[in-house]
Amino acid sequence: MTAANSDPAISTTPEQAADAAAAAVDRAAGQSSAAARLPGGRSPLPLPQGPKLEVTDLRARVLKLVGGLRTAQDTETVAVAQILNLPFGPDPEDPNGQVVEGRLGNAGRYYATVTSAGHHMPGKEIEVRFIPEGWKGDPRIAENALSTCSLDFSAFNEDIAKLGYSGTEGPSYLKEFWSYRKDWPASNISFYLVVNIYRATTDDQPKGRPCVLSIEISADSTKVDRG
């Protein structure tokens, strides 16, 4: 996720960032029980496998990671792996990336990556993707809609706010997402989150239940708000 224009948390445009996240989840879902195929038709390599986790466990680990961000070093693979307690390994499709995937209880699968940040951006970019059970493709598209919700967004949004992040809902004409920011002047760094959302079909909510599709984390040191 590369910084762009006024918001370093969004890659080129919010729409492109959200679509890229869904495409990445799509790729992860397709690899979930198979292997990652390398360019050039070489033999597929299995992705590093993490333990089976319950949704509440992974949610708590992600919030611990987000709440503990203070410096660019906190986004490096070693630090992320320690906080998430997951065995990251080389990403077959990204020579600069580390990846891990695993079963997410009965809710689907998870897929986490740490990769190089954009030009002149501090630290690394982190993404945690939630692949709902029954995945058919981007669930924000009507034909792929799901009734399953891997992680409820409403409570997750409240928890991010409690960690001191200011949040803003994306424009209504784009695919649904929220962006968040927290500044650390002492470290000359700002951390940005983008949470992409899909709507699980439900009888009691006409618009559907908001659920987390992916969480993207990046940092910037050029526009720190020093209060």
Legacy VTK file of the C-alpha trace (Angstrom):
# vtk DataFile Version 3.0
C-alpha trace
ASCII
DATASET POLYDATA
POINTS 227 float
0.000 0.000 0.000
1.809 3.067 -1.233
1.263 6.543 0.080
-0.520 8.926 -2.220
-1.362 12.583 -2.314
-2.926 13.737 0.985
-3.336 10.377 2.711
-0.328 8.061 2.947
-2.593 5.198 4.007
-4.320 4.922 0.662
-2.725 3.424 -2.403
-3.326 5.752 -5.389
-7.083 5.898 -4.758
-9.311 4.313 -2.096
-11.154 2.387 -4.806
-7.951 0.871 -6.158
-6.734 0.047 -2.665
-9.970 -1.716 -1.772
-10.058 -3.623 -5.052
-6.422 -4.629 -4.621
-7.216 -5.942 -1.150
-10.129 -8.012 -2.461
-7.989 -9.364 -5.296
-5.297 -10.286 -2.789
-7.834 -12.085 -0.614
-9.079 -13.825 -3.739
-5.548 -14.995 -4.449
-5.086 -16.114 -0.866
-8.387 -17.998 -0.928
-7.340 -19.804 -4.073
-4.108 -20.835 -2.375
-5.661 -21.731 0.922
-5.273 -25.461 0.686
-2.960 -25.687 -2.292
0.215 -23.783 -3.129
1.475 -20.500 -4.420
2.550 -20.796 -8.050
5.689 -18.921 -8.931
6.060 -16.906 -12.168
7.423 -18.743 -15.163
5.509 -21.964 -14.637
7.840 -23.333 -11.982
6.648 -25.897 -9.479
4.232 -24.490 -6.877
5.513 -23.905 -3.385
3.340 -24.203 -0.273
2.686 -21.096 1.736
3.985 -20.980 5.310
1.265 -22.400 7.532
0.201 -20.874 10.823
-1.808 -22.500 13.602
-5.567 -22.757 13.607
-6.907 -19.686 15.394
-10.290 -18.602 16.608
-11.544 -15.250 15.335
-11.394 -13.759 18.840
-7.750 -14.809 19.173
-6.595 -13.289 15.871
-8.652 -10.166 16.560
-6.927 -9.716 19.927
-3.501 -10.204 18.343
-4.190 -7.652 15.607
-5.410 -5.106 18.155
-2.289 -5.724 20.249
-0.171 -5.067 17.156
-2.058 -1.883 16.258
-2.015 -0.627 19.840
1.722 -1.217 20.197
2.880 0.697 17.115
5.330 3.416 18.152
8.255 3.306 15.711
9.009 2.036 12.211
10.798 -0.918 13.819
7.434 -2.128 15.124
6.375 -2.876 11.530
9.367 -5.090 10.720
8.671 -8.784 10.186
10.412 -9.949 13.366
8.350 -7.590 15.517
5.082 -8.371 13.719
5.669 -12.116 13.934
6.349 -11.818 17.653
3.206 -9.820 18.421
0.919 -11.884 16.171
2.726 -15.063 17.280
2.675 -16.402 13.726
5.460 -18.193 11.769
5.994 -15.907 8.768
8.041 -17.224 5.868
9.033 -16.141 2.328
6.170 -15.132 0.044
6.527 -17.077 -3.246
4.934 -14.205 -5.164
6.815 -11.330 -3.523
10.605 -11.565 -3.127
10.475 -8.727 -0.592
7.572 -10.133 1.376
6.862 -12.506 4.224
3.560 -14.358 4.509
1.621 -16.814 6.633
-1.847 -18.346 6.337
-4.001 -20.619 8.428
-7.436 -21.791 9.424
-9.693 -19.302 11.227
-11.873 -21.574 13.330
-15.160 -22.182 11.535
-15.152 -18.684 10.030
-12.782 -19.281 7.117
-9.060 -18.579 6.826
-6.578 -15.826 7.614
-3.701 -14.582 5.477
-1.100 -12.101 6.747
1.723 -10.362 4.899
4.607 -8.030 5.673
6.229 -6.393 2.670
8.307 -3.411 1.590
6.729 0.003 1.978
6.534 2.622 -0.742
9.417 4.849 -1.762
10.696 6.913 1.179
8.091 5.358 3.498
9.330 4.175 6.897
9.130 0.571 8.015
7.096 -2.112 6.291
3.503 -2.500 5.175
1.381 -5.047 6.991
-1.870 -6.629 5.920
-4.130 -9.151 7.607
-6.879 -10.615 5.459
-9.956 -12.476 6.623
-11.197 -15.015 4.077
-14.803 -15.868 4.959
-16.103 -19.417 4.764
-17.724 -20.063 1.394
-15.563 -17.512 -0.452
-16.647 -17.181 -4.116
-14.780 -13.982 -4.959
-15.039 -10.364 -3.811
-18.105 -10.502 -1.492
-18.833 -6.814 -2.141
-20.090 -7.903 -5.558
-23.718 -9.057 -5.423
-23.121 -12.402 -7.114
-20.464 -13.275 -4.522
-22.424 -12.131 -1.459
-22.028 -14.263 1.654
-24.019 -14.780 4.823
-20.852 -15.610 6.754
-18.984 -12.912 8.687
-15.410 -13.671 9.645
-14.959 -10.574 11.862
-17.646 -8.108 12.921
-16.618 -4.563 11.985
-18.725 -2.543 14.440
-17.023 -3.787 17.604
-13.618 -3.797 15.902
-14.095 -0.145 14.942
-14.826 0.747 18.563
-11.704 -1.055 19.742
-9.494 0.817 17.256
-10.944 4.109 18.504
-10.126 3.106 22.094
-6.497 2.713 21.028
-6.390 6.414 20.161
-6.846 6.252 16.395
-9.065 8.809 14.688
-11.282 7.156 12.080
-13.071 8.344 8.960
-15.544 6.458 6.799
-14.694 6.361 3.108
-16.880 8.138 0.512
-20.246 6.454 -0.030
-19.699 6.121 -3.788
-16.684 3.857 -3.241
-16.522 0.309 -1.983
-16.824 0.463 1.758
-13.785 1.134 3.931
-12.665 3.116 6.983
-9.307 4.855 7.359
-7.582 5.648 10.665
-4.595 7.657 11.817
-2.481 8.057 14.934
0.519 10.366 15.303
3.605 9.805 17.439
5.525 13.131 17.359
8.238 11.805 19.696
9.094 9.188 17.070
8.380 11.508 14.125
5.931 8.998 12.653
2.242 8.584 11.867
0.529 5.217 11.540
-2.340 4.650 9.136
-4.893 1.849 8.991
-7.317 1.024 6.211
-10.063 -1.466 7.053
-11.881 -2.769 3.993
-15.435 -3.928 4.637
-17.954 -6.261 3.036
-21.595 -6.770 3.978
-22.757 -10.215 5.046
-26.365 -10.858 4.122
-28.699 -10.955 7.103
-32.449 -10.839 7.712
-32.313 -8.211 10.455
-30.078 -5.636 8.721
-31.303 -4.426 5.307
-27.831 -3.258 4.237
-26.192 -6.373 5.610
-23.846 -6.849 8.536
-20.536 -4.956 8.168
-17.614 -7.374 8.302
-13.856 -6.968 7.979
-12.327 -8.052 4.690
-8.780 -6.844 5.356
-6.712 -4.550 7.568
-3.812 -2.619 6.042
-1.169 -0.883 8.142
1.405 1.629 6.930
3.427 4.558 8.275
4.608 7.985 7.180
7.073 10.492 8.606
6.362 13.545 6.448
3.027 14.766 7.843
3.206 14.112 11.559
0.705 16.173 13.548
2.607 17.588 16.494
-0.533 18.910 18.151
LINES 1 228
227 0 1 2 3 4 5 6 7 8 9 10 11 12 13 14 15 16 17 18 19 20 21 22 23 24 25 26 27 28 29 30 31 32 33 34 35 36 37 38 39 40 41 42 43 44 45 46 47 48 49 50 51 52 53 54 55 56 57 58 59 60 61 62 63 64 65 66 67 68 69 70 71 72 73 74 75 76 77 78 79 80 81 82 83 84 85 86 87 88 89 90 91 92 93 94 95 96 97 98 99 100 101 102 103 104 105 106 107 108 109 110 111 112 113 114 115 116 117 118 119 120 121 122 123 124 125 126 127 128 129 130 131 132 133 134 135 136 137 138 139 140 141 142 143 144 145 146 147 148 149 150 151 152 153 154 155 156 157 158 159 160 161 162 163 164 165 166 167 168 169 170 171 172 173 174 175 176 177 178 179 180 181 182 183 184 185 186 187 188 189 190 191 192 193 194 195 196 197 198 199 200 201 202 203 204 205 206 207 208 209 210 211 212 213 214 215 216 217 218 219 220 221 222 223 224 225 226
